[in-house]
Amino acid sequence: MSDSLDARMRDGIDDQVAEAFDAYLADRLAEPGPLRASLARGRSAGVVLGTVGLGALATALAPTGGAVVCWIWGAIAVIDLVWLLTARRR
């Protein structure tokens, strides 16, 4: 009897946690952010997707050294952040 009660309590707690997490994610997705602001202003996400695509290609063609790959993705991160932040200013 106590095993089934424990299982039901665990299931109830799991359901409550899942509902709270879903509500939290819905609230976070509703908040404005740089990507949402840039899309609302009519700017496409093509720059971000293009840099990620070029980064994947550059990573595949890069020499085996890890430093080159780190520089590539660091530059991509800077380009994407600048693009997103300039969308927020306008």
PyMOL commands that set and color helices and strands:
alter all, ss='L'
color gray80, all
select helices_A, chain A and resi 2-30+34-40+46-61+66-89
alter helices_A, ss='H'
color red, helices_A
deselect
rebuild
show_as cartoon
